[in-house]
């Protein structure tokens, strides 16, 4: 005899509630008390209830699946961001399809088309360029989407999209400000892809700081890369080979800073005694003993979770959902790679995101 699969009606009978109440819990709907929600979920687990996702999607005309498109899963920045998206998605009753683009527009387009063919309920993108050609179609076709980490800058259109990003301009400014306060006046900058809002804004903030502090802005001191550790290493080698080399380098993400550090050490220099080094993102590797990278922090997990929260509202409410345009505060994290302990500073504190040095 084939054992009957547990149903919502079975759970409702055991919990003493209506099947509608059980359905509301299974679909993560409000208006059910936490006590009753916990009771229903405990019963569902006890009788090994498994929802029929196909039937559920047919009734709701939804797949309860979202797509997450990232640039490079090998980049240490992305796993924590993806974790924030996935854990929040699971809490909200969604599954996540993870897509990688290898930093190419062509693959981004392919991944978007694949996700749409699978009828995902929405898409989170962390890959867009400043004038990304693939975002307009999502907007025109009313596909719910949210941009995280990067945004578009197309005039007249960028104001219509939802995003959550860091204040990259402020982050770039703070990086140069910190190096200036340590006495550096010749600073090399290794940028990310300047066709991305992250690199464009970090560079704009850095240049403003150079201007405000009357620091050298020799064009040879700025090298564009593509958020690649290997390309950043080559860029740093180029900076080190200059007749008048920089005394400090600002790499616009920590992965690139690690590449720059390799070049510095291979050239026979030391960090920070010979060359100060600052990164961006605050990946786990940055805090390792021996690396101790000064950096600009990003709340990667929180960014991912908040992006998923915004997307769920867009899926639920459609065009009536409030437009979300969020910029998170950039924070300077001081470690040893810029050598503040070598320049006569007895104690360094961060107060309100700014460095306060005590001699």
HELIX and SHEET records of a PDB file:
HELIX    1   1 UNK A    8  UNK A   15  1                                   8    
HELIX    2   2 UNK A   19  UNK A   26  1                                   8    
HELIX    3   3 UNK A   34  UNK A   46  1                                  13    
HELIX    4   4 UNK A   53  UNK A   60  1                                   8    
HELIX    5   5 UNK A   76  UNK A   91  1                                  16    
HELIX    6   6 UNK A  105  UNK A  117  1                                  13    
HELIX    7   7 UNK A  135  UNK A  140  1                                   6    
HELIX    8   8 UNK A  158  UNK A  160  5                                   3    
HELIX    9   9 UNK A  168  UNK A  181  1                                  14    
HELIX   10  10 UNK A  197  UNK A  212  1                                  16    
HELIX   11  11 UNK A  219  UNK A  221  5                                   3    
HELIX   12  12 UNK A  229  UNK A  240  1                                  12    
HELIX   13  13 UNK A  254  UNK A  266  1                                  13    
HELIX   14  14 UNK A  284  UNK A  287  5                                   4    
HELIX   15  15 UNK A  300  UNK A  317  1                                  18    
HELIX   16  16 UNK A  318  UNK A  320  5                                   3    
HELIX   17  17 UNK A  340  UNK A  342  5                                   3    
SHEET    1   A 6 UNK A  95  UNK A 100  0                                        
SHEET    2   A 6 UNK A  65  UNK A  70  1                                        
SHEET    3   A 6 UNK A 122  UNK A 125  1                                        
SHEET    4   A 6 UNK A 145  UNK A 148  1                                        
SHEET    5   A 6 UNK A 163  UNK A 166  1                                        
SHEET    6   A 6 UNK A 325  UNK A 328  1                                        
SHEET    1   B 4 UNK A 222  UNK A 224  0                                        
SHEET    2   B 4 UNK A 187  UNK A 191  1                                        
SHEET    3   B 4 UNK A 248  UNK A 251  1                                        
SHEET    4   B 4 UNK A 276  UNK A 278  1                                        
SHEET    1   C 2 UNK A 295  UNK A 297  0                                        
SHEET    2   C 2 UNK A 331  UNK A 333 -1                                        
SHEET    1   D 2 UNK A 347  UNK A 351  0                                        
SHEET    2   D 2 UNK A 354  UNK A 358 -1                                        
END                                                                             
